Amino acid sequence: MTTSMFTEAMGADFERLHPMLQKRFGVGLESGYACVGRGTMTRIRRGPWWTVPFLQIGRLRNILVADTGTDVPFTVENFPYRDPYGRETITFVREYRVRPSRAARFDATMVLDDGHVVDYLGTHQHLVVDLDLRAGSDGSLRLTSGPQRFYEGPVGFRFPMFASGYATLVESYDDEAECFRVRLEVRNRVFGFLFGYEGTFTCEFPEASDAPARLKPRRHELRT
């Protein structure tokens, strides 16, 4: 079996994932393929009105989505590439068509650092998040975000969590419907629920050894 950053990070736990999730998260330079998912978010929601300014700030760098809606078409594109520092990197770019005339994006790129997956958020990789990946008893993947850091030029500091959020994402495969199911919630320890979505999608697995330029961040950050 070929290895990916997810097999390395999860170890034996990776084998407990549903086979379709193993294929989805087997994306990497060694495997030689990408994963492109298309589907519908049955619901995209956000917290109370006072969370909107927070979401709008994140929107500027494709970190959070301020729009809400039901039955929203979306895509998720996971392509492997080697970044300017020589690290294998996987794109996690989601695009939501809440309104036909305007798409909202949530950009992320992941690398493996000392056996753990690190997630760079946004178009400029300013925000860096540690990820914990575990297999559920039903073969689902449960992802939770941990401590966050902010990097810009010579500036670097641990991001205060009172001004940020923790994400919990669960992906599973529905054998009967033959589709993936996803559910995400972002919460703040002080303010509670900020943003979330749930939906279904199907995937294609095209050959790939690089990511399209449109999916790569405008700036790469070396620090983790």
C-alpha positions as CSV (number, residue, x, y, z in Angstrom):
1,M,0.0,0.0,0.0
2,T,1.3,3.5,-0.8
3,T,1.7,5.9,2.0
4,S,0.3,9.4,2.4
5,M,0.7,12.0,5.1
6,F,-2.6,10.7,6.6
7,T,-1.4,7.1,6.8
8,E,1.8,8.3,8.5
9,A,0.0,10.5,10.9
10,M,-2.8,8.0,11.8
11,G,-0.7,4.9,11.8
12,A,-2.7,1.7,12.4
13,D,-5.8,3.8,12.9
14,F,-5.9,4.5,9.2
15,E,-6.8,0.9,8.5
16,R,-10.0,1.3,10.6
17,L,-11.3,3.9,8.1
18,H,-13.9,2.9,5.6
19,P,-12.1,1.8,2.3
20,M,-13.5,4.8,0.5
21,L,-12.1,7.1,3.1
22,Q,-8.8,5.3,2.9
23,K,-8.8,6.1,-0.8
24,R,-9.9,9.7,-0.3
25,F,-7.2,10.4,2.3
26,G,-4.6,8.3,0.4
27,V,-4.0,11.3,-1.9
28,G,-0.3,12.1,-2.1
29,L,2.7,12.4,-4.4
30,E,3.5,8.7,-4.0
31,S,-0.1,7.6,-4.8
32,G,-0.1,9.8,-7.9
33,Y,-3.7,10.9,-7.7
34,A,-5.9,13.7,-6.5
35,C,-9.4,13.7,-5.0
36,V,-12.1,16.0,-6.4
37,G,-15.4,16.0,-4.7
38,R,-18.7,17.6,-5.9
39,G,-21.9,17.7,-4.0
40,T,-24.4,19.7,-2.0
41,M,-24.2,21.3,1.4
42,T,-27.7,20.7,2.7
43,R,-27.1,23.5,5.3
44,I,-24.5,26.2,5.9
45,R,-25.1,28.1,9.0
46,R,-23.4,30.6,11.3
47,G,-23.7,31.9,14.9
48,P,-25.6,34.9,16.1
49,W,-25.3,38.3,14.4
50,W,-22.3,39.4,16.5
51,T,-20.2,36.6,14.9
52,V,-20.6,38.1,11.4
53,P,-17.6,40.6,11.8
54,F,-15.4,37.7,12.9
55,L,-16.5,35.7,9.8
56,Q,-16.1,38.6,7.5
57,I,-12.4,39.1,8.6
58,G,-11.7,35.4,7.9
59,R,-13.4,35.7,4.6
60,L,-10.8,38.2,3.3
61,R,-8.2,35.5,3.2
62,N,-10.5,32.5,2.4
63,I,-10.4,31.2,6.0
64,L,-14.1,31.3,6.9
65,V,-17.4,31.6,5.1
66,A,-19.8,34.3,6.1
67,D,-22.7,33.2,3.9
68,T,-25.5,30.9,4.9
69,G,-27.9,28.8,2.8
70,T,-29.5,25.4,2.1
71,D,-28.8,23.0,-0.8
72,V,-25.7,24.9,-1.8
73,P,-23.5,23.4,-4.6
74,F,-19.9,22.9,-3.5
75,T,-16.6,21.4,-4.5
76,V,-13.6,20.2,-2.5
77,E,-10.2,19.7,-4.3
78,N,-7.4,17.8,-2.7
79,F,-4.2,17.8,-4.9
80,P,-0.7,16.9,-3.9
81,Y,2.3,19.1,-4.7
82,R,5.7,19.9,-3.4
83,D,6.0,23.4,-1.9
84,P,8.9,25.8,-2.4
85,Y,10.5,24.3,0.8
86,G,10.4,20.8,-0.6
87,R,7.6,19.6,1.6
88,E,4.8,17.4,0.3
89,T,1.6,19.4,0.6
90,I,-2.1,18.6,0.0
91,T,-4.6,21.2,-0.9
92,F,-8.0,21.3,0.8
93,V,-9.9,24.0,-1.1
94,R,-13.6,24.2,-0.7
95,E,-15.8,26.4,-2.9
96,Y,-19.4,27.2,-2.1
97,R,-21.9,28.7,-4.6
98,V,-24.4,30.2,-2.1
99,R,-25.2,32.7,-4.9
100,P,-24.6,31.8,-8.6
101,S,-22.8,35.1,-9.2
102,R,-20.3,34.7,-6.3
103,A,-18.3,31.8,-4.9
104,A,-17.0,31.7,-1.4
105,R,-13.8,29.7,-0.7
106,F,-12.3,28.1,2.3
107,D,-8.6,27.4,1.6
108,A,-6.2,25.1,3.4
109,T,-3.0,23.3,2.7
110,M,-1.6,20.5,4.8
111,V,1.9,19.2,5.5
112,L,3.3,16.5,7.7
113,D,5.5,17.8,10.5
114,D,7.2,15.4,13.0
115,G,4.5,12.8,12.4
116,H,1.6,15.2,12.8
117,V,-0.6,16.9,10.1
118,V,-0.3,20.7,10.2
119,D,-2.9,22.8,8.5
120,Y,-2.1,26.2,6.9
121,L,-5.3,28.3,6.5
122,G,-6.1,30.9,4.0
123,T,-4.5,32.4,0.9
124,H,-1.3,33.4,2.6
125,Q,-0.8,30.7,5.2
126,H,-0.8,33.2,8.0
127,L,-2.7,30.9,10.4
128,V,-1.3,27.5,11.2
129,V,-3.3,24.8,13.1
130,D,-2.4,21.5,14.5
131,L,-4.8,18.7,13.6
132,D,-5.7,15.5,15.4
133,L,-7.0,12.7,13.1
134,R,-8.8,9.6,14.5
135,A,-11.0,6.8,13.1
136,G,-14.5,6.4,14.5
137,S,-16.0,3.0,15.3
138,D,-18.1,3.3,12.2
139,G,-15.1,3.8,9.9
140,S,-15.6,7.6,9.8
141,L,-12.8,10.1,10.1
142,R,-12.9,12.6,13.0
143,L,-10.7,15.7,12.6
144,T,-10.3,18.2,15.4
145,S,-8.1,21.3,15.3
146,G,-5.8,22.3,18.1
147,P,-3.4,25.2,19.0
148,Q,-3.0,27.9,16.4
149,R,-0.1,30.2,15.4
150,F,0.0,33.4,13.4
151,Y,3.0,34.1,11.2
152,E,3.7,37.2,9.0
153,G,7.2,38.3,8.1
154,P,9.3,38.3,11.3
155,V,6.2,38.2,13.5
156,G,5.1,34.9,15.0
157,F,2.9,34.2,18.0
158,R,0.5,31.7,19.4
159,F,-3.0,32.9,18.4
160,P,-5.2,33.7,21.5
161,M,-8.1,31.2,21.4
162,F,-10.6,33.7,22.8
163,A,-10.3,35.4,19.3
164,S,-10.4,32.1,17.3
165,G,-12.2,28.8,17.0
166,Y,-11.8,25.1,17.3
167,A,-13.1,23.0,14.4
168,T,-14.5,19.5,14.5
169,L,-15.1,17.7,11.2
170,V,-16.5,14.3,10.7
171,E,-16.4,12.6,7.3
172,S,-18.0,9.2,6.6
173,Y,-19.1,7.1,3.7
174,D,-22.7,6.0,3.1
175,D,-22.6,2.6,1.3
176,E,-26.3,2.7,0.6
177,A,-26.3,6.2,-1.0
178,E,-22.8,5.7,-2.4
179,C,-21.6,9.1,-1.3
180,F,-19.5,10.8,1.3
181,R,-21.1,12.7,4.2
182,V,-19.4,15.6,5.9
183,R,-20.2,17.7,9.0
184,L,-18.2,20.6,10.3
185,E,-18.6,22.9,13.3
186,V,-16.3,25.8,14.4
187,R,-16.8,26.9,18.0
188,N,-15.2,29.6,20.1
189,R,-14.6,28.8,23.8
190,V,-16.2,32.2,24.8
191,F,-18.7,32.9,22.1
192,G,-19.9,29.4,21.3
193,F,-20.9,28.3,17.8
194,L,-19.4,30.3,14.9
195,F,-19.8,28.5,11.7
196,G,-20.8,25.0,10.4
197,Y,-22.0,23.0,7.5
198,E,-23.2,19.5,6.6
199,G,-23.6,17.9,3.2
200,T,-22.9,15.0,0.8
201,F,-20.6,14.6,-2.2
202,T,-19.1,12.1,-4.6
203,C,-15.5,11.9,-5.7
204,E,-13.3,11.4,-8.7
205,F,-9.7,10.5,-8.4
206,P,-7.7,12.0,-11.3
207,E,-4.0,11.3,-11.8
208,A,-2.0,14.1,-10.3
209,S,1.6,14.9,-9.4
210,D,1.1,18.7,-8.9
211,A,-1.7,21.1,-7.9
212,P,-3.2,23.7,-10.3
213,A,-1.9,27.2,-9.5
214,R,-5.4,28.4,-8.7
215,L,-5.4,26.0,-5.6
216,K,-2.0,27.0,-4.2
217,P,-1.6,29.7,-1.6
218,R,-0.2,33.1,-2.7
219,R,2.5,32.8,0.0
220,H,4.1,29.7,1.6
221,E,5.1,29.7,5.3
222,L,8.0,27.5,6.5
223,R,7.3,27.8,10.2
224,T,5.0,25.3,11.7
